[in-house]
């Protein structure tokens, strides 16, 4: 008899239970789910033999976010529920749990935070003459204390802070720079600086920063990262004090420190940008991304990069001619009809032949192009390593751009904007031939899966398979389940910077003939 672990959609992993296959038959899709489970287990046994099949963090309480009181209908007694965020799971997976199922120490931490009164007063930095060198480390949370060289680093940081000097703490890896930075924040919090403190770190180190904060201090630290739903929950429960009417009290924050990534800040976070971070806005304005890219800037970058690829392209002359016609601006600024993209030597969708049309003449002479003199790729691309990489992959870049153009013009057509706006795949009507059953990647693969794959590539870019699989507007999330969160995060990290400005200008770029290349540039910029 087949048995499996059943997890209710509205419950946490804490309530997993063993159930027989017969008990689960009320779910019409149970056979498909069991089949996917067995395939996943087989893959784990092959590649991750030593890995635990269940992450124990999923049943460990990370934080309590809210409390709710209700009355038992049968006994009339008061029942207490807590909204729990679980370790290693995002905020959007938080669940309401009975008081008896929640760690009492976490409830006490929550009650202590709830008891804190809002205070929007600002405390000025003390004068330099009040700085005193500490000869011995104080005892921090959990009985931790600094080593002598770490104490020296904290003293140096405090000295510079008191004297209003900027500084950089640099040392060998593993010697405790994170701990010194955290205890430095603890020290200035003890002298009356109410925070909040902003910590910007690489995504891969965020978990370590959070762990060290909890190990060394009692500061209330939050991690501002994740999906939009998770960030909205964080804003609702973790960031602001509210009055009796539920309105946000401006200038008063529940947290003492927030950890986030540089890409998250640059992507535009009005919630974080609204906080007074001292000179942080000046740093942003004078940093390496100080210039906000305009629609015309992106168009020039696209043209220059593709022109560089054309110079080094050693493929089909028809594709080279077509790409030149595509990126070369017209004299009158109007879009001209491009015919060369049909019937080229590059593959076309199965079962559909390219239409025979008169080949459009092309005046491909990159050395005579006036528009390239101002945006010469040899001058714009200053990194020799990147130029070498782009030269090596120029064939792939041009073929991908050409196929994206074909996908937009010949397959999706006028529905392209609906795809980018997040329309469900069932609302997009495109013709897709029946798949060859001898080449199916999975038993459930059909014409709908082919269609969703095409839409996903146009929407998210090439090789973004985990992002495509997790897209709720496509069929893969329901059929194959959600991919590993780490895999999605890895793909997302490669696009964190690009996504912010690409999405903001994509509608405007659709008016231009080079606008379509942005989806492809998402991919090869991140390589």
C-alpha positions in Angstrom: 0.0 0.0 0.0 1.4 3.4 -1.0 1.8 6.0 1.7 3.0 9.6 1.4 3.3 12.7 3.5 0.3 15.0 3.1 0.6 18.8 3.7 -2.6 20.9 3.8 -2.4 24.0 1.7 -3.5 26.3 4.6 -1.3 24.6 7.3 2.4 24.5 8.1 4.8 21.7 7.9 4.2 21.2 11.6 0.9 19.5 10.6 2.3 17.0 8.1 0.9 13.5 8.6 1.0 10.1 7.1 -1.9 9.1 5.0 -2.8 6.1 2.8 -3.4 6.5 -0.9 -7.1 5.7 -0.4 -7.4 8.5 2.1 -6.1 11.0 -0.4 -8.4 9.9 -3.3 -10.7 12.8 -2.8 -8.0 14.9 -4.5 -8.5 14.2 -8.3 -4.9 15.0 -9.0 -3.4 12.8 -6.3 -2.0 10.2 -8.7 -0.1 12.9 -10.6 1.3 14.3 -7.3 2.4 10.9 -6.1 4.1 10.3 -9.4 6.0 13.6 -9.2 6.9 12.9 -5.6 8.4 9.5 -6.6 10.4 11.1 -9.5 11.7 13.8 -7.1 12.7 11.2 -4.5 14.6 9.2 -7.2 16.5 12.3 -8.3 17.4 13.1 -4.7 18.7 9.5 -4.2 20.8 9.9 -7.3 22.3 13.3 -6.7 21.8 14.1 -3.0 22.2 10.7 -1.3 23.2 12.3 2.1 20.6 15.1 2.1 17.7 15.0 4.5 14.4 14.6 2.7 12.8 17.1 5.0 14.3 20.4 6.2 13.9 20.5 10.0 14.0 24.3 9.9 10.5 24.3 8.4 9.0 23.3 11.8 11.1 25.7 13.8 9.5 29.1 14.7 11.5 32.0 13.4 9.3 34.9 14.6 5.8 35.6 15.8 4.2 38.3 13.7 0.7 38.8 15.1 -1.8 37.4 17.7 -5.5 36.8 17.3 -8.2 35.9 19.9 -11.4 34.1 19.1 -14.0 32.0 21.0 -14.4 28.3 20.8 -18.0 27.7 19.4 -18.4 24.5 21.5 -17.0 25.5 24.9 -17.1 29.3 24.7 -13.5 29.4 25.9 -11.0 31.9 24.5 -8.7 30.5 21.8 -5.4 32.2 21.0 -3.7 32.0 17.6 -0.3 33.3 16.5 0.8 34.2 13.0 4.1 32.4 12.7 7.0 32.9 10.3 9.0 29.6 10.0 12.8 29.3 9.7 14.1 29.1 6.1 10.7 29.9 4.7 9.6 33.3 3.3 7.0 35.5 5.0 4.3 34.5 2.4 4.4 30.9 3.9 3.6 32.2 7.4 0.7 30.4 9.1 -1.7 30.8 12.0 -1.0 28.4 14.8 -2.5 27.6 18.2 -0.7 28.9 21.2 0.2 25.4 22.3 2.0 24.7 19.0 4.3 27.8 19.3 7.6 28.0 21.2 6.9 30.0 24.4 10.2 31.9 24.1 9.2 33.2 20.7 5.8 34.3 22.1 7.7 36.2 24.9 10.0 37.9 22.3 6.8 38.9 20.4 5.2 40.3 23.5 8.3 42.3 24.4 8.4 43.8 20.9 4.6 44.6 21.2 5.3 46.4 24.5 7.8 48.8 23.0 6.3 52.3 22.6 6.8 54.3 19.4 9.4 57.0 19.7 10.2 59.2 16.7 12.6 61.5 18.5 16.0 61.8 16.9 19.2 61.7 19.1 22.2 63.6 17.8 25.6 61.9 17.7 27.6 62.7 20.9 30.7 65.0 20.6 34.1 63.5 19.9 35.4 64.3 23.4 33.1 61.7 24.9 34.8 58.8 23.1 36.6 56.4 25.5 38.6 53.5 24.4 37.4 50.2 25.9 40.1 48.1 27.4 38.0 45.0 27.7 35.1 43.6 25.7 31.7 43.8 27.3 29.6 40.6 27.5 27.1 40.6 24.7 24.1 38.3 24.2 24.6 34.6 25.0 27.7 35.4 27.0 29.7 36.3 23.8 32.7 38.6 24.0 35.2 40.0 21.4 38.7 38.8 20.9 41.4 41.4 21.5 42.0 42.2 17.8 38.2 42.4 17.3 37.9 44.8 20.2 40.6 46.9 18.6 38.5 47.0 15.4 35.4 48.1 17.3 37.3 50.8 19.1 38.6 52.1 15.8 35.1 52.1 14.3 33.7 54.0 17.3 36.6 56.5 17.3 35.9 57.3 13.6 32.1 57.5 14.3 32.6 59.9 17.2 34.9 62.1 15.1 32.5 62.0 12.1 35.0 60.2 9.8 34.1 57.8 7.1 36.1 54.5 7.2 36.3 51.0 5.8 36.9 47.9 7.9 39.1 45.5 5.9 40.7 42.3 7.1 41.2 38.7 6.0 38.2 36.4 5.5 37.0 34.7 8.7 38.4 37.1 11.3 35.1 38.5 12.3 34.4 41.7 10.3 30.6 40.9 10.5 30.8 40.5 14.2 32.8 43.7 14.7 30.3 45.7 12.5 27.3 44.3 14.5 28.8 45.0 17.9 29.7 48.5 16.7 26.0 49.1 16.0 25.2 47.6 19.4 27.6 50.1 21.0 26.1 53.2 19.3 22.6 51.9 20.1 23.6 51.8 23.8 24.6 55.4 23.8 21.1 56.4 22.7 21.1 56.3 18.9 17.6 54.8 18.3 18.4 53.5 14.8 17.2 52.2 12.4 20.4 50.9 10.9 20.7 49.8 7.3 22.9 46.8 6.3 23.5 46.2 2.6 25.1 42.9 1.8 25.4 40.3 -0.9 22.4 38.0 -1.0 24.5 34.9 -0.2 25.6 36.5 3.1 22.3 37.7 4.3 21.4 34.6 6.4 24.8 34.9 8.1 24.2 38.5 9.0 20.8 37.7 10.5 22.2 34.8 12.5 25.1 36.9 13.9 22.7 39.7 14.9 20.6 37.2 16.9 23.8 35.6 18.4 25.4 38.9 19.6 22.7 41.4 20.2 19.0 41.9 21.2 18.4 44.3 18.3 15.2 43.6 16.4 16.6 42.9 12.9 14.5 42.1 9.8 15.5 41.0 6.3 14.0 43.0 3.5 14.1 40.7 0.5 12.0 38.1 -1.3 8.8 38.2 -3.4 6.4 41.1 -3.4 3.9 39.2 -1.2 6.6 38.6 1.4 7.7 42.2 1.4 4.1 43.4 1.8 3.7 41.1 4.8 6.9 42.4 6.2 5.7 46.0 5.9 2.4 45.1 7.5 3.7 43.3 10.5 7.4 44.2 11.0 8.2 47.7 9.9 5.8 50.3 11.3 4.1 51.3 14.5 0.4 52.0 14.1 -2.2 54.0 16.0 -5.5 52.8 17.3 -7.1 53.3 13.9 -4.4 51.2 12.2 -2.7 54.2 10.6 1.1 54.2 10.2 3.0 56.4 12.7 5.6 58.2 10.5 9.1 58.3 11.7 8.7 55.4 14.2 9.9 51.9 13.3 9.5 48.6 15.0 12.9 47.3 13.9 16.4 48.5 14.9 18.2 47.1 11.8 17.2 46.0 8.3 19.3 43.8 6.1 18.8 44.0 2.3 20.8 43.8 -1.0 22.2 46.6 -3.1 20.1 45.4 -6.0 16.9 45.7 -3.9 17.8 49.3 -3.0 18.6 50.3 -6.6 15.5 48.5 -7.9 13.3 51.1 -6.2 12.1 50.4 -2.6 9.9 53.4 -1.6 9.5 51.9 1.9 13.2 51.9 2.5 14.0 55.1 0.5 11.5 57.0 2.7 13.6 56.4 5.8 16.1 59.0 6.8 19.4 57.1 6.3 21.8 60.0 6.9 24.1 60.3 3.9 22.8 57.2 2.1 20.9 59.2 -0.5 24.1 61.1 -1.3 25.9 57.9 -1.7 23.3 56.6 -4.2 23.4 59.9 -6.1 27.1 59.7 -6.5 27.5 56.0 -6.9 28.3 54.0 -10.0 24.6 53.9 -10.9 24.0 57.6 -10.4 22.6 58.1 -13.8 19.1 56.8 -14.3 19.0 55.1 -17.7 16.5 56.6 -20.1 14.7 54.9 -22.9 17.1 56.4 -25.4 20.1 55.2 -23.3 18.9 51.6 -23.4 18.2 51.8 -27.1 21.8 53.0 -27.7 23.2 50.2 -25.5 21.2 47.6 -27.4 22.3 48.9 -30.8 26.0 49.2 -29.8 26.1 45.7 -28.3 24.4 44.1 -31.3 26.6 46.0 -33.7 29.7 44.6 -31.9 28.3 41.1 -32.3 27.7 41.8 -36.0 31.3 42.8 -36.5 32.5 39.4 -35.2 29.6 37.3 -36.5 30.7 34.5 -38.9 27.4 33.0 -39.7 24.6 33.3 -42.3 24.9 36.5 -44.4 21.1 36.7 -44.5 20.9 36.8 -40.7 23.7 39.4 -40.6 21.8 41.5 -43.2 18.5 41.2 -41.3 20.1 42.1 -37.9 21.7 45.2 -39.5 18.3 46.3 -40.9 16.8 45.7 -37.4 19.2 47.8 -35.4 20.0 50.6 -37.9 17.8 53.6 -37.1 15.6 54.8 -40.0 16.1 58.3 -41.4 12.6 59.4 -40.7 12.5 57.7 -37.3 9.6 55.5 -38.3 9.4 51.7 -38.2 9.9 50.0 -41.5 8.6 46.6 -42.4 11.3 43.9 -42.0 10.8 41.0 -44.3 14.2 39.1 -44.0 13.2 37.4 -40.8 11.1 34.9 -42.8 12.6 31.7 -44.3 16.1 32.2 -43.0 18.4 29.2 -42.4 17.8 29.3 -38.6 15.1 26.9 -37.5 11.4 27.9 -37.6 8.7 26.3 -35.4 8.0 22.7 -36.2 5.3 22.1 -38.8 5.4 25.6 -40.1 7.3 26.6 -43.2 8.8 30.1 -43.7 6.9 32.2 -46.1 8.6 33.0 -49.3 8.9 36.8 -49.7 11.1 39.0 -51.7 14.4 39.5 -49.9 14.7 43.1 -48.6 17.9 44.8 -49.8 20.3 45.9 -47.2 23.2 48.4 -47.1 25.3 46.6 -44.5 28.4 48.7 -44.0 29.2 49.1 -40.3 32.1 51.5 -41.0 29.9 54.0 -42.7 27.2 54.1 -40.1 27.0 57.7 -38.8 24.9 56.6 -35.8 27.7 54.3 -34.5 30.2 57.1 -34.2 28.6 58.5 -31.1 28.0 55.1 -29.6 31.0 53.1 -30.8 30.9 49.7 -29.0 34.7 49.7 -28.9 34.6 52.8 -26.7 31.5 51.9 -24.7 32.7 48.4 -23.8 35.8 49.1 -21.6 36.1 45.7 -20.0 38.3 43.6 -22.2 37.1 40.4 -20.5 33.5 41.2 -21.3 34.4 42.1 -24.9 36.1 38.8 -25.3 33.2 37.0 -23.8 30.7 38.8 -26.0 32.8 38.1 -29.1 32.9 34.4 -28.2 29.1 34.3 -27.9 28.2 36.7 -30.7 26.6 33.9 -32.9 24.4 32.8 -30.0 23.3 36.3 -29.1 22.3 37.2 -32.7 20.5 34.0 -33.3 18.6 34.4 -30.1 17.6 37.9 -30.8 16.5 36.9 -34.3 14.4 34.0 -32.9 12.8 36.3 -30.3 11.8 38.7 -33.1 10.3 35.8 -35.0 8.5 34.7 -31.9 7.0 38.1 -31.4 6.1 38.9 -35.0 5.0 35.5 -36.3 3.9 33.4 -33.3 2.5 35.8 -30.7 1.8 38.8 -32.8 -0.5 41.4 -31.5 -0.9 39.6 -28.2 2.8 40.3 -27.2 1.9 43.1 -24.8 -0.7 40.9 -23.1 2.0 38.3 -22.4 4.3 40.9 -20.8 1.4 42.3 -18.8 0.9 38.9 -17.1 -2.1 37.5 -18.9 -2.9 33.9 -18.3 -1.7 31.5 -21.0 -5.3 30.3 -21.5 -6.2 33.8 -22.7 -3.4 33.9 -25.3 -4.5 32.3 -28.6 -1.6 31.1 -30.7 -1.2 28.1 -33.0 1.2 25.4 -31.9 1.5 22.1 -33.7 1.0 18.8 -31.8 4.3 17.7 -30.3 6.3 14.7 -31.6 5.6 12.1 -28.9 9.0 10.5 -29.5 10.7 13.6 -28.1 8.6 14.5 -25.1 10.6 15.8 -22.1 7.8 14.5 -19.7 4.8 12.2 -20.0 2.4 15.1 -19.3 3.9 17.3 -22.1 1.5 18.4 -24.7 0.7 21.3 -27.1 -0.3 23.4 -24.1 3.1 22.9 -22.5 4.8 23.8 -25.9 2.7 27.0 -26.0 3.6 27.9 -22.4 7.3 27.3 -23.0 7.2 29.7 -26.0 5.3 32.3 -23.9 7.7 31.9 -21.0 10.8 32.4 -23.1 9.4 35.5 -24.6 8.3 36.8 -21.2 11.3 35.8 -19.1 14.2 35.2 -21.5 16.2 32.2 -22.6 17.3 29.6 -20.1 15.2 31.0 -17.3 13.6 27.6 -16.8 13.0 27.8 -13.0 11.4 31.3 -13.4 9.3 30.0 -16.2 8.3 27.0 -14.2 7.3 29.1 -11.2 5.2 31.5 -13.3 1.5 31.1 -12.2 0.2 32.3 -15.6 1.8 29.2 -17.3 0.9 25.5 -16.9 4.2 24.2 -15.4 3.6 25.3 -11.8 0.5 23.1 -11.6 1.9 20.2 -13.6 5.5 20.0 -12.3 5.3 21.8 -9.0 7.3 24.8 -7.7 11.0 24.5 -8.4 13.6 24.8 -5.7 13.7 28.3 -4.1 17.5 28.4 -4.3 17.4 27.8 -8.1 14.8 30.6 -8.5 16.9 32.9 -6.4 20.0 32.2 -8.4 18.2 33.1 -11.6 16.7 36.2 -9.9 20.1 37.4 -8.6 21.4 37.5 -12.2 18.6 39.8 -13.1 18.2 41.9 -10.0 19.8 44.9 -11.4 18.5 44.6 -15.0 14.9 43.9 -14.0 14.4 47.2 -12.3 15.0 49.5 -15.2 14.1 47.0 -18.0 10.6 46.6 -16.7 10.1 50.3 -16.2 10.9 51.2 -19.8 9.7 48.1 -21.6 6.3 49.6 -22.6 8.1 52.7 -24.1 10.6 50.5 -25.9 7.9 48.6 -27.6 7.4 51.7 -29.7 10.9 51.2 -31.2 12.3 48.6 -33.5 15.0 47.6 -31.0 12.6 47.2 -28.0 12.3 43.5 -28.5 15.9 42.8 -27.8 15.5 43.7 -24.1 14.3 40.2 -23.3 17.4 38.7 -24.9 19.7 41.2 -23.3 18.3 40.2 -19.9 20.0 36.9 -20.6 23.4 37.7 -22.1 24.0 40.7 -19.8 23.9 38.2 -16.9 26.2 35.7 -18.4 
